[in-house]
Amino acid sequence: MALPWGSSFDNGFFGHGGTFTSVRDVIECKINGIPQNPEVPVERLAKQFVKVQELTENQINNLTLFIENGLRDPNLARYVPNPVQSGFCIPNNDTVSRVDLGCN
């Protein structure tokens, strides 16, 4: 049974503010130590946020495939709660999300 609102990989937007459009974009950003916000001074970033070892194209492809597919079981039966007493849509009560998710 799929989640009614999709999984985190189904939405197509990743990172703070949805700045990435693929898992691969996130991986490349992280392994290259590229800050998401150019207005944040480098000295304000965590000291661990640096370029890691060089990865080959094949290694990046394999890592992307693992994250997208190896950590998710599409056949997993997920608990989907009944509507809450407030009547608000699950998983959130954000007005725009409610419209996008058909939770009117």
All heavy atoms as an XYZ file, in Angstrom:
810
protein
N       0.849     -1.177      0.000
C       0.000      0.000      0.000
C       0.889      1.234      0.000
O       1.785      1.370      0.812
C      -0.867     -0.045      1.250
C      -1.666      1.184      1.485
S      -2.881      0.869      2.760
C      -2.265      1.914      4.033
N       0.667      2.124     -0.886
C       1.475      3.346     -0.970
C       0.915      4.400     -0.037
O      -0.269      4.403      0.288
C       1.465      3.876     -2.398
N       1.786      5.283      0.368
C       1.330      6.397      1.179
C       0.424      7.281      0.347
O       0.710      7.545     -0.818
C       2.531      7.233      1.654
C       3.465      6.557      2.638
C       4.697      7.430      2.863
C       2.772      6.314      3.951
N      -0.667      7.770      0.904
C      -1.579      8.589      0.112
C      -0.943      9.901     -0.334
O      -1.337     10.478     -1.318
C      -2.764      8.832      1.053
C      -2.242      8.562      2.411
C      -1.132      7.560      2.257
N       0.045     10.354      0.380
C       0.676     11.628      0.038
C       2.020     11.422     -0.643
O       2.726     12.369     -0.907
C       0.839     12.505      1.275
C       1.551     11.796      2.373
C       2.889     11.677      2.538
C       0.968     11.071      3.456
N       3.174     10.919      3.635
C       2.010     10.544      4.223
C      -0.346     10.820      3.829
C       1.784      9.778      5.350
C      -0.554     10.055      4.964
C       0.502      9.553      5.706
N       2.396     10.198     -0.955
C       3.650      9.903     -1.644
C       4.795      9.759     -0.673
O       4.744     10.195      0.468
N       5.852      9.137     -1.116
C       7.036      9.008     -0.276
C       7.921     10.219     -0.472
O       7.704     11.022     -1.358
C       7.809      7.743     -0.647
O       8.544      7.967     -1.838
N       8.950     10.320      0.346
C       9.852     11.458      0.231
C      10.553     11.491     -1.117
O      10.958     12.541     -1.585
C      10.878     11.433      1.362
O      11.626     10.239      1.292
N      10.712     10.335     -1.788
C      11.372     10.311     -3.083
C      10.394     10.600     -4.217
O      10.800     10.804     -5.337
C      12.052      8.968     -3.328
C      13.149      8.684     -2.340
C      13.240      7.455     -1.741
C      14.087      9.644     -2.007
C      14.260      7.177     -0.837
C      15.103      9.378     -1.103
C      15.185      8.149     -0.522
N       9.103     10.591     -3.957
C       8.116     10.804     -5.003
C       7.825     12.277     -5.254
O       7.247     12.628     -6.257
C       6.789     10.116     -4.652
C       6.912      8.606     -4.640
O       7.821      8.082     -5.309
O       6.101      7.962     -3.963
N       8.220     13.135     -4.332
C       7.813     14.524     -4.471
C       8.666     15.319     -5.441
O       8.240     16.333     -5.951
C       7.742     15.221     -3.116
C       9.094     15.385     -2.458
O      10.136     15.360     -3.106
N       9.091     15.564     -1.157
N       9.903     14.890     -5.713
C      10.741     15.567     -6.690
C      11.470     16.794     -6.194
O      12.156     17.455     -6.965
N      11.330     17.128     -4.919
C      12.021     18.280     -4.360
C      12.736     17.864     -3.090
O      12.172     17.187     -2.249
C      11.045     19.424     -4.054
C      10.315     19.895     -5.271
C       9.021     19.479     -5.518
C      10.932     20.724     -6.180
C       8.345     19.902     -6.640
C      10.274     21.154     -7.322
C       8.970     20.731     -7.545
N      13.992     18.286     -2.959
C      14.806     17.883     -1.827
C      15.586     19.083     -1.311
O      15.815     20.047     -2.026
C      15.801     16.788     -2.246
C      15.148     15.623     -2.931
C      15.035     15.582     -4.303
C      14.631     14.581     -2.189
C      14.429     14.506     -4.937
C      14.019     13.506     -2.814
C      13.913     13.469     -4.189
N      16.019     19.001     -0.068
C      16.827     20.055      0.523
C      15.973     21.149      1.129
O      14.746     21.154      1.034
N      16.632     22.087      1.757
C      15.928     23.216      2.372
C      15.296     24.057      1.277
O      15.968     24.544      0.386
C      16.893     24.058      3.196
C      17.563     23.301      4.289
N      16.881     22.860      5.403
C      18.824     22.867      4.419
C      17.712     22.201      6.182
N      18.894     22.182      5.609
N      14.005     24.203      1.326
C      13.303     25.005      0.346
C      13.157     24.348     -1.016
O      12.842     24.999     -1.991
N      13.403     23.042     -1.093
C      13.232     22.335     -2.351
C      14.218     22.749     -3.430
O      13.872     22.816     -4.598
N      15.456     23.035     -3.025
C      16.447     23.530     -3.974
C      17.016     22.454     -4.886
O      17.674     22.784     -5.873
C      17.606     24.227     -3.249
O      18.139     23.339     -2.272
C      17.146     25.485     -2.546
N      16.785     21.190     -4.585
C      17.269     20.104     -5.431
C      16.071     19.390     -6.041
O      15.022     19.287     -5.410
C      18.089     19.090     -4.620
C      19.293     19.684     -3.968
C      19.321     19.869     -2.592
C      20.399     20.064     -4.705
C      20.430     20.410     -1.967
C      21.513     20.612     -4.098
C      21.532     20.788     -2.729
N      16.255     18.879     -7.255
C      15.150     18.181     -7.905
C      15.421     16.698     -8.104
O      14.627     16.022     -8.737
C      14.830     18.827     -9.269
O      16.006     18.825    -10.073
C      14.314     20.253     -9.086
N      16.534     16.213     -7.555
C      16.806     14.777     -7.647
C      17.714     14.344     -6.497
O      18.435     15.168     -5.912
C      17.478     14.427     -8.979
O      18.815     14.878     -9.001
N      17.665     13.071     -6.194
C      18.546     12.513     -5.170
C      19.999     12.690     -5.610
O      20.871     13.026     -4.815
C      18.216     11.026     -4.916
C      19.248     10.372     -4.019
C      16.816     10.882     -4.337
N      20.251     12.499     -6.890
C      21.613     12.661     -7.410
C      22.130     14.083     -7.169
O      23.295     14.268     -6.823
C      21.668     12.309     -8.891
C      23.085     12.350     -9.422
C      23.138     12.047    -10.902
N      24.502     12.160    -11.362
C      25.336     11.142    -11.496
N      24.936      9.931    -11.199
N      26.557     11.333    -11.920
N      21.289     15.095     -7.348
C      21.698     16.482     -7.081
C      22.166     16.642     -5.639
O      23.160     17.308     -5.366
C      20.544     17.458     -7.336
C      20.193     17.617     -8.795
O      21.000     17.221     -9.665
O      19.085     18.131     -9.065
N      21.440     16.037     -4.711
C      21.801     16.118     -3.297
C      23.145     15.440     -3.059
O      24.024     15.998     -2.390
C      20.717     15.478     -2.398
C      21.156     15.471     -0.943
C      19.387     16.196     -2.558
N      23.321     14.261     -3.619
C      24.573     13.521     -3.447
C      25.748     14.327     -3.978
O      26.772     14.473     -3.304
C      24.490     12.145     -4.140
C      23.500     11.248     -3.399
C      25.859     11.485     -4.232
C      23.155      9.975     -4.128
N      25.605     14.863     -5.175
C      26.696     15.633     -5.770
C      27.023     16.873     -4.946
O      28.188     17.230     -4.775
C      26.365     15.990     -7.212
C      26.412     14.783     -8.120
C      26.025     15.093     -9.550
O      25.472     16.177     -9.821
O      26.286     14.234    -10.415
N      26.011     17.523     -4.424
C      26.223     18.693     -3.574
C      26.996     18.309     -2.319
O      27.964     18.969     -1.937
C      24.891     19.317     -3.208
S      25.016     20.671     -2.025
N      26.586     17.218     -1.692
C      27.220     16.800     -0.438
C      28.648     16.310     -0.642
O      29.536     16.649      0.133
C      26.383     15.717      0.257
C      25.004     16.165      0.674
C      25.045     17.337      1.627
C      23.651     17.747      2.038
N      23.647     18.914      2.894
N      28.883     15.501     -1.689
C      30.237     14.980     -1.869
C      31.205     16.064     -2.335
O      32.400     15.963     -2.106
C      30.293     13.757     -2.819
C      29.882     14.124     -4.230
C      29.503     12.609     -2.268
C      30.063     13.008     -5.241
N      30.666     17.111     -2.958
C      31.526     18.208     -3.410
C      31.606     19.342     -2.397
O      32.331     20.311     -2.611
C      31.050     18.729     -4.761
C      31.302     17.732     -5.865
O      32.387     17.180     -5.965
N      30.295     17.473     -6.679
N      30.843     19.242     -1.306
C      30.875     20.274     -0.266
C      30.398     21.629     -0.773
O      30.972     22.662     -0.448
N      29.331     21.616     -1.560
C      28.791     22.851     -2.121
C      27.656     23.348     -1.224
O      26.635     22.680     -1.090
C      28.252     22.615     -3.544
C      29.359     22.076     -4.447
C      27.654     23.896     -4.115
C      28.865     21.576     -5.784
N      27.809     24.530     -0.610
C      26.726     25.064      0.223
C      25.476     25.357     -0.604
O      25.575     25.774     -1.757
C      27.306     26.353      0.789
C      28.775     26.268      0.562
C      28.981     25.391     -0.621
N      24.304     25.142     -0.025
C      23.050     25.433     -0.711
C      22.812     26.924     -0.834
O      22.260     27.378     -1.817
C      21.876     24.815      0.048
C      21.667     23.357     -0.244
C      20.415     22.868      0.417
O      20.482     22.336      1.507
N      19.293     23.038     -0.210
N      23.174     27.668      0.170
C      22.896     29.098      0.184
C      24.208     29.865      0.070
O      24.984     29.911      1.026
C      22.163     29.471      1.473
C      21.714     30.911      1.494
O      22.203     31.742      0.728
N      20.793     31.223      2.380
N      24.469     30.501     -1.058
C      25.727     31.222     -1.239
C      25.865     32.437     -0.315
O      26.950     32.977     -0.167
C      25.693     31.640     -2.712
C      24.258     31.606     -3.106
C      23.602     30.582     -2.230
N      24.775     32.838      0.321
C      24.829     33.993      1.216
C      25.301     33.624      2.625
O      25.551     34.505      3.436
C      23.464     34.679      1.261
C      23.084     35.269     -0.095
C      21.782     36.031     -0.054
O      21.403     36.532      1.022
O      21.141     36.114     -1.110
N      25.396     32.319      2.912
C      25.885     31.882      4.217
C      27.411     31.780      4.135
O      27.936     31.048      3.298
C      25.286     30.517      4.625
C      25.899     30.019      5.924
C      23.781     30.612      4.741
N      28.125     32.537      4.976
C      29.593     32.475      4.939
C      30.097     31.061      5.254
O      29.529     30.352      6.089
C      30.024     33.441      6.035
C      28.827     34.283      6.322
C      27.632     33.460      5.970
N      31.157     30.643      4.568
C      31.723     29.304      4.742
C      32.069     29.043      6.203
O      31.878     27.928      6.704
C      32.960     29.126      3.838
C      33.635     27.793      4.093
C      32.573     29.258      2.382
N      32.537     30.041      6.915
C      32.915     29.841      8.319
C      31.707     29.544      9.215
O      31.857     29.098     10.347
C      33.716     31.029      8.856
C      33.044     32.372      8.757
C      33.286     33.095      7.433
O      33.941     32.545      6.535
O      32.788     34.224      7.307
N      30.499     29.768      8.713
C      29.286     29.471      9.479
C      28.787     28.041      9.243
O      27.857     27.592      9.898
C      28.164     30.458      9.109
C      28.471     31.916      9.360
C      28.128     32.374     10.691
N      26.766     31.984     11.031
C      26.153     32.375     12.102
N      26.762     33.171     12.933
N      24.949     31.976     12.375
N      29.395     27.332      8.299
C      29.006     25.945      8.013
C      29.691     24.996      8.978
O      30.757     25.309      9.517
C      29.379     25.580      6.575
C      28.729     26.418      5.478
C      29.308     26.046      4.129
C      27.224     26.267      5.486
N      29.111     23.841      9.181
C      29.720     22.825     10.042
C      31.087     22.456      9.487
O      31.262     22.354      8.267
C      28.826     21.586     10.113
N      32.036     22.248     10.356
C      33.399     21.922      9.907
C      33.446     20.606      9.141
O      34.350     20.368      8.352
C      34.363     21.896     11.092
C      34.065     20.808     12.098
C      35.028     20.838     13.251
C      34.642     19.738     14.238
N      35.539     19.650     15.342
N      32.445     19.740      9.326
C      32.388     18.465      8.622
C      31.911     18.629      7.175
O      32.028     17.722      6.369
C      31.447     17.482      9.337
C      31.874     17.109     10.716
C      31.361     18.089     11.768
O      30.798     19.132     11.475
N      31.585     17.750     13.027
N      31.368     19.787      6.859
C      30.831     20.016      5.523
C      31.960     20.449      4.595
O      32.229     21.625      4.392
C      29.730     21.076      5.554
C      28.999     21.202      4.251
C      28.088     20.234      3.868
C      29.239     22.264      3.401
C      27.414     20.339      2.660
C      28.567     22.370      2.192
C      27.651     21.405      1.825
N      32.649     19.464      4.065
C      33.770     19.693      3.156
C      33.676     18.685      2.019
O      32.936     17.706      2.098
C      35.138     19.537      3.867
C      35.319     20.602      4.926
C      35.286     18.156      4.471
N      34.435     18.922      0.989
C      34.476     17.973     -0.122
C      35.044     16.648      0.378
O      36.044     16.616      1.075
C      35.334     18.524     -1.250
C      35.373     17.629     -2.459
C      36.107     18.271     -3.600
C      36.122     17.298     -4.752
N      36.004     17.924     -6.026
N      34.370     15.571      0.040
C      34.854     14.237      0.406
C      35.661     13.684     -0.757
O      35.846     14.349     -1.768
C      33.691     13.296      0.792
C      32.976     13.805      2.016
C      32.716     13.124     -0.350
N      36.108     12.472     -0.615
C      36.935     11.879     -1.659
C      36.241     11.921     -3.015
O      35.028     11.992     -3.101
C      37.284     10.438     -1.311
C      36.083      9.490     -1.427
C      36.446      8.075     -1.064
O      37.340      7.857     -0.271
N      35.753      7.131     -1.619
N      37.048     11.887     -4.053
C      36.507     11.845     -5.414
C      35.763     10.534     -5.619
O      36.255      9.476     -5.258
C      37.638     11.963     -6.430
C      38.358     13.289     -6.410
C      37.520     14.435     -6.933
O      36.651     14.215     -7.803
O      37.723     15.567     -6.448
N      34.584     10.615     -6.177
C      33.830      9.414     -6.525
C      33.731      9.336     -8.037
O      33.574     10.352     -8.712
C      32.422      9.458     -5.927
C      32.306      9.448     -4.402
C      30.848      9.497     -3.990
C      32.967      8.224     -3.811
N      33.797      8.125     -8.542
C      33.644      7.941     -9.980
C      32.175      8.095    -10.353
O      31.282      8.041     -9.491
C      34.121      6.541    -10.416
O      33.238      5.563     -9.851
C      35.561      6.288     -9.991
N      31.927      8.270    -11.628
C      30.549      8.362    -12.127
C      29.775      7.101    -11.747
O      28.618      7.176    -11.329
C      30.573      8.548    -13.646
C      29.231      8.830    -14.252
C      28.706     10.223    -13.970
O      29.484     11.107    -13.563
O      27.491     10.420    -14.151
N      30.404      5.957    -11.862
C      29.767      4.690    -11.511
C      29.434      4.634    -10.019
O      28.364      4.155     -9.628
C      30.655      3.513    -11.927
C      29.911      2.196    -11.859
O      28.791      2.097    -12.363
N      30.523      1.199    -11.247
N      30.341      5.107     -9.163
C      30.078      5.119     -7.718
C      28.910      6.046     -7.383
O      28.067      5.713     -6.548
C      31.333      5.543     -6.966
C      32.423      4.494     -6.963
C      33.720      5.018     -6.383
O      34.137      6.143     -6.642
N      34.374      4.174     -5.582
N      28.848      7.192     -8.033
C      27.737      8.120     -7.797
C      26.431      7.493     -8.272
O      25.406      7.573     -7.580
C      27.989      9.473     -8.484
C      29.188     10.177     -7.842
C      26.755     10.366     -8.393
C      29.659     11.411     -8.583
N      26.457      6.851     -9.424
C      25.250      6.165     -9.927
C      24.790      5.083     -8.960
O      23.605      4.966     -8.663
C      25.515      5.543    -11.300
C      25.658      6.577    -12.387
O      25.200      7.706    -12.266
N      26.313      6.191    -13.475
N      25.734      4.281     -8.463
C      25.387      3.204     -7.527
C      24.846      3.758     -6.218
O      23.879      3.225     -5.659
C      26.596      2.312     -7.268
C      26.928      1.430     -8.452
O      26.083      1.177     -9.305
N      28.159      0.968     -8.520
N      25.448      4.817     -5.714
C      24.971      5.436     -4.473
C      23.568      5.994     -4.663
O      22.687      5.819     -3.807
C      25.943      6.532     -4.028
C      25.634      7.244     -2.718
C      25.539      6.264     -1.561
C      26.712      8.291     -2.440
N      23.333      6.644     -5.787
C      21.997      7.183     -6.091
C      20.966      6.063     -6.160
O      19.892      6.167     -5.558
C      22.027      7.973     -7.416
O      22.986      9.022     -7.326
C      20.668      8.563     -7.723
N      21.297      4.996     -6.873
C      20.375      3.860     -6.975
C      20.084      3.246     -5.611
O      18.942      2.891     -5.311
C      20.949      2.793     -7.912
C      20.886      3.122     -9.397
C      21.682      2.110    -10.211
C      19.441      3.176     -9.871
N      21.112      3.138     -4.769
C      20.907      2.569     -3.438
C      19.965      3.440     -2.601
O      19.022      2.941     -1.995
C      22.238      2.403     -2.714
C      22.068      1.955     -1.289
C      21.671      0.666     -1.008
C      22.284      2.834     -0.245
C      21.494      0.245      0.309
C      22.106      2.423      1.065
C      21.710      1.129      1.344
N      20.208      4.733     -2.600
C      19.369      5.619     -1.791
C      17.937      5.644     -2.317
O      16.976      5.620     -1.552
C      19.975      7.031     -1.724
C      21.259      6.991     -0.900
C      18.978      8.031     -1.143
C      22.046      8.270     -0.901
N      17.769      5.676     -3.630
C      16.427      5.731     -4.204
C      15.664      4.414     -4.075
O      14.444      4.421     -3.919
C      16.505      6.110     -5.683
C      16.888      7.533     -5.920
C      16.980      7.894     -7.396
O      17.184      6.983     -8.229
O      16.855      9.081     -7.699
N      16.381      3.297     -4.135
C      15.697      2.003     -4.196
C      16.011      1.051     -3.058
O      15.160      0.262     -2.670
C      16.033      1.302     -5.524
C      15.637      2.138     -6.705
O      14.501      2.536     -6.832
N      16.594      2.446     -7.565
N      17.211      1.104     -2.531
C      17.635      0.135     -1.534
C      17.080      0.386     -0.144
O      17.065     -0.504      0.695
N      16.629      1.577      0.107
C      16.136      1.922      1.439
C      14.612      2.000      1.489
O      14.049      2.443      2.473
C      16.733      3.267      1.889
C      18.251      3.304      1.952
C      18.727      4.713      2.295
C      18.780      2.311      2.956
N      13.957      1.566      0.420
C      12.511      1.710      0.345
C      11.889      0.407     -0.125
O      12.342     -0.195     -1.094
C      12.175      2.821     -0.646
C      10.709      3.040     -0.819
C      10.478      4.237     -1.721
N       9.065      4.511     -1.834
C       8.462      4.790     -2.965
N       9.149      4.869     -4.070
N       7.181      5.022     -2.982
N      10.876     -0.010      0.539
C      10.144     -1.202      0.139
C       8.761     -0.760     -0.334
O       7.909     -0.400      0.479
C      10.025     -2.165      1.318
C       9.266     -3.433      0.971
O       8.776     -3.556     -0.181
O       9.151     -4.297      1.844
N       8.519     -0.758     -1.647
C       7.234     -0.282     -2.139
C       6.064     -1.170     -1.716
O       4.917     -0.747     -1.782
C       7.403     -0.295     -3.665
C       8.488     -1.278     -3.918
C       9.394     -1.217     -2.718
N       6.351     -2.380     -1.261
C       5.292     -3.292     -0.833
C       5.052     -3.251      0.671
O       4.236     -4.018      1.181
C       5.619     -4.714     -1.273
C       5.690     -4.827     -2.777
O       4.829     -4.302     -3.478
N       6.730     -5.455     -3.277
N       5.764     -2.390      1.359
C       5.604     -2.291      2.802
C       4.220     -1.755      3.144
O       3.791     -0.725      2.624
C       6.669     -1.350      3.384
C       6.619     -1.111      4.877
C       6.941     -2.406      5.629
C       7.601     -0.026      5.269
N       3.513     -2.474      4.000
C       2.204     -2.011      4.455
C       2.429     -0.916      5.490
O       3.033     -1.144      6.533
C       1.410     -3.165      5.052
N       1.988      0.258      5.183
C       2.197      1.402      6.066
C       0.914      1.714      6.842
O      -0.181      1.561      6.332
C       2.617      2.620      5.265
C       3.865      2.378      4.454
C       4.318      3.643      3.783
N       5.278      3.485      2.733
C       6.496      3.012      2.833
N       6.931      2.587      3.977
N       7.298      2.945      1.808
N       1.103      2.166      8.056
C      -0.036      2.573      8.862
C      -0.523      3.930      8.367
O       0.233      4.892      8.313
C       0.359      2.660     10.330
C      -0.707      3.301     11.185
C      -1.889      2.631     11.463
C      -0.536      4.582     11.693
C      -2.872      3.209     12.235
C      -1.526      5.175     12.468
C      -2.691      4.486     12.733
O      -3.664      5.064     13.484
N      -1.751      3.997      7.965
C      -2.363      5.256      7.565
C      -3.504      5.509      8.536
O      -4.509      4.794      8.524
C      -2.886      5.200      6.112
C      -3.551      6.509      5.737
C      -1.755      4.870      5.157
N      -3.351      6.491      9.414
C      -4.362      6.725     10.436
C      -5.681      7.223      9.861
O      -5.734      7.784      8.774
C      -3.717      7.794     11.323
C      -2.737      8.480     10.441
C      -2.264      7.446      9.469
N      -6.739      6.974     10.613
C      -8.039      7.534     10.277
C      -7.974      9.037     10.484
O      -7.068      9.540     11.157
C      -9.119      6.935     11.179
C      -9.316      5.462     10.891
O      -9.275      5.044      9.742
N      -9.511      4.668     11.932
N      -8.904      9.773      9.943
C      -8.880     11.221     10.180
C      -8.841     11.532     11.670
O      -9.455     10.844     12.477
C     -10.187     11.706      9.563
C     -10.534     10.654      8.558
C     -10.018      9.370      9.118
N      -8.105     12.557     12.008
C      -8.014     12.954     13.408
C      -9.285     13.674     13.820
O     -10.064     14.133     12.983
C      -6.773     13.844     13.638
C      -5.503     13.059     13.424
C      -6.782     15.065     12.748
N      -9.520     13.792     15.128
C     -10.756     14.388     15.627
C     -10.970     15.807     15.127
O     -12.091     16.252     14.956
C     -10.760     14.364     17.151
C     -10.924     12.980     17.710
C     -10.942     12.983     19.236
O     -10.661     13.988     19.869
N     -11.275     11.851     19.816
N      -9.866     16.520     14.893
C      -9.998     17.897     14.423
C     -10.546     17.960     13.004
O     -11.025     19.002     12.563
C      -8.640     18.602     14.457
O      -7.768     18.009     13.505
N     -10.456     16.846     12.274
C     -10.898     16.831     10.889
C      -9.843     17.311      9.918
O     -10.066     17.344      8.716
N      -8.675     17.717     10.448
C      -7.608     18.193      9.580
C      -7.045     17.047      8.755
O      -7.079     15.890      9.151
C      -6.487     18.843     10.392
C      -6.903     20.113     11.064
C      -6.411     20.424     12.313
C      -7.773     21.016     10.460
C      -6.775     21.596     12.947
C      -8.143     22.186     11.083
C      -7.642     22.472     12.330
N      -6.532     17.389      7.619
C      -5.947     16.396      6.728
C      -4.635     15.865      7.301
O      -3.864     16.594      7.899
C      -5.685     17.037      5.370
S      -4.977     15.942      4.161
N      -4.404     14.590      7.103
C      -3.140     13.992      7.505
C      -2.279     13.978      6.255
O      -2.769     13.650      5.194
C      -3.381     12.569      8.039
C      -4.229     12.663      9.290
C      -2.105     11.832      8.305
C      -4.736     11.355      9.810
N      -1.022     14.349      6.251
C      -0.125     14.464      7.370
C       0.033     15.872      7.932
O       0.767     16.072      8.885
C       1.205     14.003      6.782
C       1.167     14.519      5.397
C      -0.276     14.362      4.987
N      -0.601     16.892      7.333
C      -0.414     18.236      7.850
C      -1.665     19.063      7.616
O      -2.600     18.643      6.963
C       0.807     18.891      7.205
C       0.623     19.091      5.726
O      -0.287     19.778      5.296
N       1.467     18.474      4.923
N      -1.613     20.286      8.127
C      -2.747     21.175      7.948
C      -2.332     22.432      7.196
O      -2.938     23.476      7.351
C      -3.354     21.542      9.309
C      -4.671     22.278      9.119
O      -5.394     22.001      8.177
N      -4.961     23.219      9.979
N      -1.309     22.332      6.386
C      -0.886     23.453      5.570
C      -1.900     23.647      4.447
O      -2.235     22.707      3.727
C       0.512     23.171      4.997
C       0.961     24.256      4.053
O       1.273     25.344      4.552
O       0.984     24.000      2.835
N      -2.404     24.854      4.288
C      -3.480     25.137      3.333
C      -3.095     24.726      1.917
O      -3.855     24.063      1.225
C      -3.845     26.629      3.360
O      -4.187     26.982      4.701
C      -5.018     26.926      2.448
N      -1.907     25.121      1.480
C      -1.476     24.786      0.123
C      -1.303     23.287     -0.039
O      -1.716     22.701     -1.046
C      -0.174     25.545     -0.237
C       0.348     25.123     -1.594
C      -0.402     27.050     -0.179
N      -0.698     22.638      0.963
C      -0.515     21.186      0.897
C      -1.861     20.475      0.837
O      -2.014     19.483      0.123
C       0.270     20.683      2.106
O       1.568     21.167      2.072
N      -2.813     20.971      1.599
C      -4.138     20.357      1.584
C      -4.739     20.386      0.188
O      -5.308     19.406     -0.270
C      -5.060     21.033      2.580
C      -4.735     20.716      4.035
C      -5.585     21.545      4.998
N      -7.007     21.456      4.754
C      -7.814     20.545      5.285
N      -7.320     19.654      6.109
N      -9.095     20.553      5.026
N      -4.616     21.496     -0.500
C      -5.130     21.601     -1.863
C      -4.349     20.654     -2.776
O      -4.939     19.905     -3.558
C      -5.053     23.059     -2.374
C      -5.378     23.135     -3.856
C      -5.980     23.964     -1.573
N      -3.017     20.688     -2.675
C      -2.175     19.831     -3.518
C      -2.468     18.363     -3.307
O      -2.412     17.564     -4.247
C      -0.682     20.090     -3.239
C      -0.222     21.450     -3.737
O      -0.951     22.067     -4.537
O       0.857     21.869     -3.326
N      -2.786     17.984     -2.075
C      -3.016     16.591     -1.731
C      -4.482     16.172     -1.873
O      -4.827     15.033     -1.643
C      -2.535     16.309     -0.295
C      -1.046     16.479     -0.056
C      -0.750     16.441      1.424
C      -0.258     15.416     -0.794
N      -5.332     17.139     -2.213
C      -6.750     16.827     -2.353
C      -7.433     16.608     -1.031
O      -8.340     15.790     -0.910
N      -7.009     17.318     -0.009
C      -7.547     17.140      1.344
C      -8.531     18.245      1.707
O      -8.563     18.719      2.828
C      -6.406     17.132      2.358
S      -5.215     15.821      2.107
N      -9.314     18.672      0.779
C     -10.249     19.783      1.056
C     -11.419     19.321      1.872
O     -12.070     18.401      1.677
C     -10.707     20.405     -0.252
C      -9.541     21.000     -1.003
O      -8.512     21.300     -0.418
N      -9.698     21.146     -2.300
